[in-house]
Amino acid sequence: MRILFDLGTPVPLRGTLAPHEVVTTFEAGWARLKNGDLLQTAETEFDVFITTDRNLQYQQNLAGRRLAILVLPTTNWLEIRNHTTEVAATAQAMKPGDYRELRWA
């Protein structure tokens, strides 16, 4: 599975998603793309897009997307690292076009 991290997604999360290939938007050279263009470009090369942008579903028409989108509730790595098992399991279970927002207390 190929996973793309949005700009706000903490890079240390990458280590918990092995053996999947993880690339950041910066590494892909897509850091300047707006969300619509980014999603359209990403779905040609990636299976899952992990972001912290909880407004994405309101800003973009996600109907018909092949890219699965996983939204984390925070950019804070100290908080996310306590939920890496959940993030990895959710990403692994996602199907093309899925949209999921994780929430934890």
C-alpha positions in Angstrom: 0.0 0.0 0.0 1.2 3.5 -0.8 0.4 6.2 1.8 0.7 9.9 1.3 1.1 12.2 4.4 -0.3 15.7 4.2 1.8 18.6 5.4 0.5 18.6 9.0 0.9 14.8 9.5 3.8 14.1 11.8 6.6 12.3 10.0 7.5 10.0 12.9 4.2 8.2 12.2 5.8 6.8 9.1 7.7 4.3 11.2 4.6 2.7 12.6 3.1 2.1 9.1 5.8 -0.4 7.9 5.8 -2.3 5.6 3.8 0.2 3.6 5.5 2.9 1.5 5.0 6.3 3.0 5.7 9.6 1.2 5.1 13.1 2.4 3.6 15.8 0.1 6.9 17.7 0.5 8.9 14.7 -0.7 6.6 14.2 -3.6 7.1 17.8 -4.6 3.4 18.6 -4.0 3.6 20.8 -1.0 2.3 23.8 -2.9 -0.7 22.1 -4.4 -4.1 23.1 -3.2 -6.3 20.4 -1.7 -8.4 19.7 -4.8 -5.3 19.4 -7.1 -3.5 17.5 -4.4 -6.2 14.9 -4.1 -6.6 14.5 -7.8 -2.9 14.1 -8.3 -2.4 11.8 -5.3 -5.1 9.3 -6.3 -3.2 8.4 -9.4 -0.2 7.2 -7.3 -1.4 6.5 -3.7 -4.0 4.4 -1.9 -4.4 6.3 1.3 -4.0 10.0 2.2 -3.4 10.8 5.8 -4.1 14.4 6.9 -5.0 16.4 9.9 -7.3 18.8 7.9 -10.7 18.1 9.5 -12.3 20.6 7.1 -11.3 18.7 4.0 -14.7 17.0 3.6 -16.4 20.4 3.6 -14.0 22.0 1.3 -13.8 19.3 -1.4 -16.3 17.1 -3.2 -15.0 13.6 -2.1 -17.7 11.7 -4.0 -16.2 9.3 -6.6 -12.6 9.6 -5.2 -10.5 6.4 -5.5 -8.1 7.7 -2.8 -9.0 6.6 0.8 -8.7 9.6 3.2 -7.8 9.2 6.9 -8.1 12.3 9.1 -6.2 12.5 12.4 -7.7 14.7 15.1 -4.4 16.5 15.8 -1.0 17.3 14.5 0.6 16.7 17.9 2.9 13.7 17.7 3.0 13.2 21.4 -0.7 12.5 21.3 -0.7 10.6 18.1 2.0 8.2 19.2 -0.3 6.9 21.9 -2.7 5.8 19.1 -0.3 4.5 16.4 -1.9 1.0 16.5 -5.3 2.4 15.8 -4.0 4.6 13.0 -2.1 1.7 11.4 -5.1 -0.7 11.7 -7.5 1.9 10.3 -5.2 2.7 7.3 -4.8 -0.9 6.6 -8.5 -1.6 6.5 -9.4 1.3 4.3 -10.8 0.7 0.8 -10.7 3.0 -2.2 -12.9 6.1 -1.6 -13.3 5.6 2.1 -13.3 8.6 4.4 -12.6 8.2 8.1 -12.0 10.6 10.9 -10.3 9.2 14.0 -11.3 10.6 17.4 -9.8 9.9 20.8 -10.2 11.4 24.2 
